[in-house]
């Protein structure tokens, strides 16, 4: 009931004023704003409250017609026709989006359903009532009803909907004092222009409101246009009904004057709302774009990557990110440099110094390098060219610290090829290094080492003590080999050494290892002294480079050592 009372209190005075100002008592008003109150309510309220609005429209419409035209029971039919077209417009517009001014697309749908379909249906019924009650010609009555109700929907709905849902109040509350003064001043000037255009009788100035409305749409947007359209409707209707102004210069009857006025107001309305929708949508898009640009700028500024933008000649246009901490150069020092100059200052040891070649690549290019100023810092640089119309427009260069990733990758690789107990290469790691050495030139000797009586050590002192013996032997082997030699544990108690030297030198190194192992005191876990010795067989790579022959020869030499008492080294025959 409160909703119905509110709609009725607003509907009835508007209807009474409209009939009194723009009707002779029997014909339809030039512009019917009252139904816009009902449509605005339907677009704002949930559907369960719609029956209260429809009942309020019927009662308020009947009351307005009785006050202005005298009591007639037939006026109830006017109320039902108006309420029906309001319900139809609300149903059609609401089913396709509740906000008719959200975009140019929704605005066109609002014009279709509320400005065309619903008023046509209402005119078909309302003109029958006018013909029955006041003997008005059906055709002219239908044209006038359609035009007045269509204009009323289009002019009044945005304003009343803004009042009902609070969007107008919110929009005004977001303006500061200066902006409100500017809006009030602009609308005051607009009102003066409209009044002058419709009251000046000597020269037609009807083009002035169009120009002024476009400026209002550009400067004030949707809210300003909503208020400005209502100003045009009220001022123009008042001056037209006073038989004074540019419309009085038309040598036509009142019906044609009203029709001309309605067409003019409709075009003015369509222009203003369309411009406002476009300006508002573009303004919203620009605001979102600015917000995203600011967010992207902050992300780049506070990110961990250094990003450069290069022009077509490879010269840096701007630089964002922690350039000082990562590259050792301030952003201002990088801007203006070519990629060649930057690469030389950073000591980048790869083809990125050729800017023209790298920037012109059809696909992004990336490579890792170590900074000359900090050899422990690994940086990944990627270059992504931007091609427009088949030509290089610019390039984006990204520097990223990959030291931790590099360390993790190297650690994983080391673990994959390293024996956990002895920290020398495992069998896979040894085989990998062996294959690599086969591709090189120069002498290559292989030593196979076996722990003597390892099973007896495990049985006597325990497996933990056996592991301790293996670890000590690995340390001794490492101490008696060079950096370029390859040491690996290829079995439980078996070691292998690849010497990049002559077999005699390899044999001498193995003899020193055997002697050192024999002289080293290795204790079991229970502190008992273990008697640990090793046997070693050495062979050299045959001329034909047969890998299996090398291993077989070293294994035969190792077997010969074990057969002749162990604890020694022997060169294969």
C-alpha positions in Angstrom: 0.0 0.0 0.0 2.9 2.4 0.7 4.3 1.7 -2.8 0.8 2.2 -4.4 0.3 5.4 -2.4 3.7 6.8 -3.5 3.2 6.1 -7.2 -0.4 7.5 -7.0 0.7 10.7 -5.2 3.3 11.4 -7.9 1.2 10.2 -10.8 -2.0 12.2 -10.2 -0.5 15.7 -10.0 1.6 15.1 -13.1 -1.4 13.8 -15.0 -3.6 16.8 -13.9 -0.9 19.3 -14.9 -0.3 17.7 -18.2 -4.0 17.6 -19.2 -4.5 21.1 -18.0 -1.5 22.5 -19.9 -1.4 20.5 -23.2 -5.1 19.4 -23.8 -8.3 21.2 -24.6 -10.2 18.8 -22.4 -11.2 16.3 -25.0 -8.1 15.4 -27.0 -5.0 13.7 -25.7 -2.1 15.7 -24.1 0.8 16.7 -26.3 3.2 14.8 -24.0 2.1 12.3 -21.3 4.6 12.0 -18.5 2.5 10.4 -15.9 2.8 6.9 -17.2 6.6 7.2 -17.0 6.2 7.2 -13.2 4.6 3.8 -13.4 7.1 2.4 -15.8 10.0 3.7 -13.7 8.4 2.0 -10.6 8.1 -1.3 -12.5 11.7 -1.2 -13.6 12.8 -0.6 -10.0 10.5 -2.9 -8.0 10.4 -6.7 -7.9 7.6 -8.2 -9.9 5.6 -9.2 -6.8 4.9 -5.5 -6.1 3.7 -4.7 -9.7 0.0 -5.3 -9.0 0.1 -2.4 -6.4 1.6 -0.1 -9.0 -1.0 -1.0 -11.7 -3.9 -0.4 -9.3 -2.4 2.9 -8.3 -2.1 4.0 -12.0 -5.8 3.1 -12.7 -7.1 5.0 -9.6 -4.8 8.1 -10.1 -5.6 8.3 -13.9 -9.3 8.1 -13.2 -9.0 10.9 -10.6 -6.9 13.1 -12.9 -9.4 12.8 -15.7 -12.4 13.5 -13.4 -10.8 16.7 -12.0 -9.8 18.1 -15.4 -12.6 16.9 -17.6 -15.5 16.3 -15.3 -16.7 13.0 -13.7 -17.2 10.2 -16.2 -17.4 6.5 -15.3 -15.8 5.9 -18.7 -12.6 7.5 -17.4 -11.9 4.2 -15.8 -11.2 2.9 -19.3 -8.5 5.5 -19.7 -6.9 4.3 -16.6 -7.0 0.7 -17.7 -5.6 1.6 -21.1 -2.7 3.5 -19.5 -2.0 0.9 -16.9 -2.0 -1.8 -19.6 0.5 -0.1 -21.7 2.7 0.6 -18.7 2.5 -3.1 -17.7 3.4 -4.1 -21.3 6.3 -1.7 -21.5 7.6 -2.8 -18.1 7.4 -6.5 -19.0 9.2 -6.1 -22.4 11.9 -3.7 -21.1 12.5 -5.6 -17.8 12.9 -9.0 -19.6 15.8 -7.5 -21.6 17.6 -5.7 -18.9 16.3 -3.4 -16.1 18.6 -0.5 -17.0 17.4 1.1 -20.3 20.4 3.5 -20.5 23.2 1.1 -19.7 24.6 1.2 -23.2 23.7 2.2 -26.8 22.3 -1.3 -27.4 20.0 -1.3 -24.3 18.9 2.2 -25.2 17.8 1.1 -28.7 15.8 -1.8 -27.1 14.2 0.7 -24.7 13.2 2.9 -27.6 11.7 -0.1 -29.4 9.6 -1.5 -26.5 8.8 1.7 -24.5 8.8 4.2 -27.4 7.1 2.1 -30.1 5.4 -1.2 -29.2 3.7 -0.4 -25.8 2.4 3.1 -26.9 1.0 1.7 -30.1 -0.9 -0.9 -28.2 -2.1 1.7 -25.7 -3.1 4.1 -28.5 -5.2 1.4 -30.2 -7.3 1.0 -27.0 -7.2 4.6 -25.7 -8.4 6.1 -29.0 -11.5 3.9 -28.9 -12.2 5.4 -25.4 -11.7 8.9 -26.8 -14.0 8.1 -29.7 -16.7 6.7 -27.4 -16.5 9.4 -24.7 -15.7 12.6 -26.7 -16.3 11.6 -30.3 -12.7 12.3 -31.2 -11.6 11.0 -34.7 -10.0 7.7 -34.3 -7.0 8.2 -36.6 -5.9 11.6 -35.3 -6.6 10.5 -31.7 -4.5 7.4 -32.2 -1.6 9.4 -33.6 -1.7 11.9 -30.8 -2.0 9.3 -28.1 1.0 7.3 -29.5 3.2 10.3 -29.9 2.4 11.8 -26.4 2.7 8.5 -24.6 5.9 7.5 -26.5 7.5 10.8 -25.6 6.3 10.6 -22.0 7.9 7.2 -21.6 11.2 8.2 -23.2 11.5 11.6 -21.5 10.3 10.7 -18.0 11.3 7.1 -17.4 15.1 7.8 -17.0 14.5 10.7 -14.6 11.8 9.0 -12.4 13.8 5.7 -12.4 16.8 7.6 -11.1 14.6 9.1 -8.3 13.2 5.7 -7.4 16.4 3.7 -7.3 18.5 6.5 -5.8 21.0 6.6 -8.7 20.4 10.4 -9.2 21.0 11.0 -5.6 24.1 8.9 -5.6 25.4 10.6 -8.7 24.9 14.1 -7.2 26.4 13.1 -3.9 29.6 12.0 -5.7 30.1 15.5 -7.0 32.0 18.1 -5.1 30.8 21.6 -4.5 32.5 23.0 -7.6 31.1 20.2 -9.8 27.6 20.8 -8.5 27.9 24.5 -9.2 29.1 23.9 -12.7 26.3 21.5 -13.3 23.7 23.9 -12.0 25.2 26.7 -14.0 25.2 24.6 -17.2 21.6 23.5 -16.7 20.6 27.1 -16.0 22.2 28.2 -19.3 20.6 25.3 -21.1 17.2 26.3 -19.7 17.7 29.8 -20.9 18.6 28.6 -24.4 15.6 26.4 -24.6 13.3 29.1 -23.4 14.8 31.5 -25.9 14.4 29.0 -28.8 10.8 28.3 -28.0 9.7 31.9 -27.2 11.5 33.8 -30.0 8.9 34.3 -32.7 10.8 36.3 -35.3 13.4 33.8 -36.3 13.2 30.0 -35.8 15.9 29.0 -33.4 14.9 25.3 -32.8 18.4 24.2 -33.7 19.8 25.8 -30.5 18.4 23.2 -28.1 19.9 20.4 -30.2 23.4 21.9 -30.0 23.0 22.8 -26.3 21.8 19.2 -25.5 24.8 17.7 -27.2 27.1 19.9 -25.1 25.2 18.8 -21.9 25.5 15.2 -22.9 29.3 15.5 -23.4 29.9 17.5 -20.2 27.4 16.1 -17.8 26.7 12.6 -19.2 23.7 10.6 -18.5 22.5 12.4 -15.4 22.7 15.8 -17.1 20.8 14.6 -20.2 18.1 13.1 -18.1 17.4 16.4 -16.4 17.9 18.4 -19.6 15.4 16.4 -21.6 12.8 17.1 -18.9 13.6 20.8 -19.0 13.0 20.8 -22.8 9.8 18.9 -22.5 8.4 21.2 -19.8 9.5 24.5 -21.3 8.6 23.5 -24.9 5.2 22.3 -23.9 4.4 25.4 -21.9 5.4 27.8 -24.7 3.7 25.7 -27.4 0.4 25.7 -25.5 0.5 29.4 -25.1 0.3 29.9 -28.9 3.5 31.9 -28.9 6.9 31.0 -30.3 8.4 29.5 -33.4 5.8 26.9 -33.8 3.2 29.6 -34.2 4.9 30.5 -37.5 3.7 27.3 -39.0 0.6 27.9 -41.1 -1.1 24.7 -40.0 -3.8 23.6 -37.6 -3.2 22.7 -33.9 -3.0 19.0 -34.6 -0.2 19.4 -37.1 1.6 21.8 -34.8 1.4 19.2 -32.0 2.6 16.5 -34.3 5.5 18.6 -35.4 6.4 19.4 -31.8 6.2 15.7 -30.9 8.5 14.7 -33.7 10.9 17.4 -32.9 11.0 16.5 -29.2 11.4 12.8 -30.1 14.4 13.5 -32.4 15.9 15.7 -29.7 15.4 13.1 -27.1 16.9 10.3 -29.3 19.9 12.5 -30.0 20.5 13.4 -26.4 20.1 9.9 -25.0 22.2 8.3 -27.7 25.1 10.8 -27.2 24.8 10.4 -23.4 24.9 6.6 -23.7 27.9 6.7 -26.0 29.8 9.3 -23.9 29.0 7.4 -20.7 30.0 4.0 -22.1 33.2 5.5 -23.5 33.9 7.2 -20.2 33.4 4.0 -18.3 35.7 2.2 -20.8 38.3 4.9 -20.4 38.0 4.7 -16.6 38.4 0.9 -16.7 41.4 1.3 -19.1 43.0 3.8 -16.8 42.5 1.6 -13.8 44.0 -1.4 -15.6 46.9 0.7 -16.9 47.6 1.9 -13.3 47.4 -1.6 -11.9 49.7 -2.9 -14.7 52.1 -0.1 -14.1 52.2 -0.9 -10.4 52.7 -4.6 -11.0 55.6 -3.9 -13.4 57.1 -1.3 -11.1 57.0 -3.5 -8.0 57.6 -6.8 -9.8 60.7 -8.9 -9.9 61.3 -8.5 -13.6 63.0 -5.7 -15.5 61.0 -4.9 -18.7 62.3 -2.8 -21.5 60.5 -1.4 -24.5 62.7 -1.0 -27.6 61.8 1.0 -30.8 62.3 -0.4 -34.3 66.0 0.7 -34.2 66.6 -1.3 -30.9 66.8 1.8 -28.7 65.2 1.6 -25.2 62.1 3.8 -24.8 61.3 3.0 -21.2 62.4 0.7 -18.5 60.4 -0.6 -15.4 61.3 -2.9 -12.6 64.2 -3.4 -10.2 66.9 -2.6 -12.8 69.4 -1.3 -10.2 69.3 -4.4 -8.0 69.2 -6.9 -10.8 71.3 -5.4 -13.5 73.3 -2.9 -11.5 72.1 0.0 -13.8 69.4 2.6 -12.9 66.4 2.8 -15.2 67.5 6.3 -16.4 70.9 4.8 -17.4 69.2 2.2 -19.5 66.6 4.5 -21.3 68.2 5.7 -24.5 70.7 2.9 -24.8 70.6 0.5 -27.7 70.5 -3.2 -27.1 74.1 -3.5 -28.3 75.3 -0.9 -25.8 73.3 -2.4 -22.9 74.7 -5.9 -23.7 78.2 -4.6 -23.7 77.8 -2.8 -20.4 76.3 -6.0 -18.8 78.8 -8.3 -20.4 76.2 -10.5 -22.1 78.2 -13.2 -23.8 75.8 -14.3 -26.6 74.2 -13.1 -29.8 71.8 -10.7 -28.1 74.4 -8.0 -28.9 73.3 -8.2 -32.5 70.1 -6.2 -31.8 68.9 -6.2 -35.4 69.1 -10.0 -35.7 67.4 -10.8 -32.4 64.7 -8.1 -32.6 63.7 -9.3 -36.1 63.1 -12.9 -35.0 59.6 -14.1 -35.9 59.3 -15.8 -32.5 60.3 -14.8 -29.0 63.9 -15.5 -28.1 65.3 -16.4 -24.7 68.7 -17.3 -23.2 70.3 -17.4 -19.8 73.6 -15.8 -18.9 75.7 -14.8 -15.9 76.3 -11.1 -15.1 79.8 -10.0 -15.5 79.6 -8.1 -12.2 78.3 -11.0 -10.3 79.2 -14.5 -11.6 76.9 -16.2 -9.3 73.8 -14.4 -10.6 72.0 -16.0 -13.5 69.7 -13.9 -15.6 67.3 -14.9 -18.3 66.7 -12.4 -21.1 63.9 -12.8 -23.5 63.1 -10.7 -26.6 59.6 -10.6 -28.1 59.3 -8.7 -31.3 56.1 -6.8 -32.1 55.3 -7.0 -35.8 52.7 -4.7 -37.4 51.8 -4.9 -41.1 54.7 -7.3 -41.6 57.3 -4.8 -40.2 59.1 -4.6 -36.9 57.3 -2.0 -34.8 59.0 -2.5 -31.5 60.4 -5.1 -29.1 59.9 -6.1 -25.5 62.9 -7.3 -23.6 62.5 -9.0 -20.2 65.3 -9.7 -17.7 64.4 -12.2 -15.0 66.6 -13.5 -12.1 66.8 -17.3 -12.5 69.6 -17.9 -10.1 67.4 -20.0 -7.7 65.9 -22.0 -10.6 69.4 -22.6 -12.0 70.8 -23.7 -8.6 67.8 -26.1 -8.1 68.2 -27.5 -11.6 71.9 -28.1 -11.1 71.3 -29.6 -7.7 68.7 -32.0 -9.1 71.1 -32.9 -11.9 73.9 -33.4 -9.5 71.8 -35.7 -7.3 70.7 -37.7 -10.3 74.3 -38.5 -11.3 75.9 -38.6 -7.8 76.3 -41.5 -5.4 74.8 -40.4 -2.2 77.2 -42.4 0.1 80.6 -41.5 -1.5 79.6 -38.3 -3.3 81.4 -39.4 -6.5 79.5 -40.1 -9.7 77.1 -43.0 -9.7 77.0 -45.5 -12.6 74.7 -43.3 -14.7 76.8 -40.2 -14.1 80.0 -42.2 -14.9 78.6 -43.6 -18.2 77.4 -40.1 -19.2 80.9 -38.6 -18.6 82.5 -41.6 -20.4 80.4 -41.0 -23.5 81.4 -37.3 -23.4 85.1 -38.2 -23.2 84.8 -40.6 -26.1 84.1 -37.6 -28.3 87.4 -35.9 -27.4 90.9 -36.6 -28.6 93.9 -37.7 -26.6 94.9 -40.8 -24.6 92.3 -42.4 -22.3 92.9 -44.9 -19.6 90.5 -46.8 -17.4 91.1 -48.1 -13.9 88.6 -50.5 -12.2 89.0 -50.7 -8.4 87.5 -53.3 -6.2 87.5 -53.4 -2.4 89.3 -56.6 -1.2 87.2 -59.0 0.9 84.3 -56.5 1.1 81.8 -59.2 2.1 84.0 -60.3 5.0 84.2 -56.7 6.2 80.4 -56.4 6.2 80.0 -59.7 7.9 82.6 -59.0 10.6 82.0 -55.3 11.3 78.5 -54.6 9.9 77.2 -52.9 6.8 77.6 -49.4 8.4 81.3 -50.0 8.8 81.5 -51.2 5.2 79.8 -48.0 4.1 82.4 -46.1 6.1 85.2 -47.9 4.3 83.7 -47.1 0.9 83.4 -43.4 1.9 87.1 -43.2 3.0 88.3 -45.0 -0.1 86.3 -42.5 -2.3 88.0 -39.6 -0.5 91.4 -41.1 -1.1 90.7 -41.7 -4.8 89.5 -38.1 -5.0 92.7 -36.8 -3.4 94.9 -38.7 -5.8 93.1 -37.8 -9.0 93.0 -34.6 -11.0 90.0 -32.4 -11.8 89.8 -33.6 -15.4 89.8 -37.3 -14.3 86.4 -38.9 -13.9 85.7 -41.0 -10.7 82.6 -43.1 -10.2 81.1 -45.8 -8.0 79.8 -48.3 -10.6 78.8 -51.1 -8.2 78.5 -52.0 -4.5 82.2 -52.0 -3.8 83.5 -51.2 -7.3 85.0 -47.8 -8.4 86.1 -46.7 -11.8 88.5 -43.9 -12.8 88.9 -42.5 -16.3 92.3 -40.9 -16.7 92.9 -38.5 -19.6 96.6 -39.6 -19.8 98.9 -42.4 -20.8 98.4 -45.9 -19.1 101.8 -45.7 -17.3 100.8 -42.5 -15.5 97.4 -43.9 -14.7 99.1 -47.1 -13.3 101.3 -45.0 -11.1 98.3 -43.0 -9.7 96.5 -46.3 -8.9 99.6 -47.6 -7.1 99.7 -44.5 -4.9 96.0 -45.0 -4.2 96.5 -48.6 -3.2 99.4 -47.7 -0.9 97.4 -44.8 0.7 94.4 -47.1 1.4 96.7 -49.7 2.9 98.4 -47.2 5.2 95.1 -45.4 6.2 93.6 -46.5 9.5 89.9 -47.1 8.9 87.8 -47.8 12.0 84.6 -49.6 12.3 81.6 -48.1 14.1 82.6 -49.9 17.3 86.1 -48.3 17.0 87.8 -51.6 15.9 90.5 -51.2 13.3 89.6 -52.7 9.9 92.2 -54.1 7.6 91.1 -52.5 4.2 92.9 -52.9 0.9 92.0 -52.5 -2.7 92.8 -54.1 -6.0 93.1 -52.1 -9.3 93.2 -53.0 -13.0 94.3 -50.5 -15.6 93.8 -50.5 -19.3 94.2 -48.1 -22.2 91.7 -47.4 -24.9 92.5 -49.6 -27.9 93.2 -47.8 -31.3 89.8 -48.8 -32.7 88.1 -47.1 -29.7 86.2 -50.2 -28.6 84.6 -49.3 -25.3 83.7 -52.9 -24.3 87.3 -54.0 -25.1 88.6 -51.3 -22.7 86.4 -52.5 -19.9 87.2 -56.1 -20.6 91.0 -55.4 -20.5 90.7 -53.5 -17.2 88.6 -56.2 -15.7 91.1 -58.9 -16.7 93.9 -56.8 -15.1 91.8 -56.5 -12.0 91.2 -60.3 -11.9 94.9 -60.9 -12.3 95.7 -58.7 -9.2 93.1 -60.5 -7.1 94.5 -63.9 -8.3 98.0 -62.9 -7.2 97.2 -61.9 -3.7 95.2 -58.6 -4.0 96.3 -55.1 -2.7 97.9 -53.8 -5.8 97.5 -52.4 -9.3 98.4 -54.0 -12.6 98.3 -52.8 -16.2 96.5 -54.9 -18.8 98.8 -56.7 -21.2 
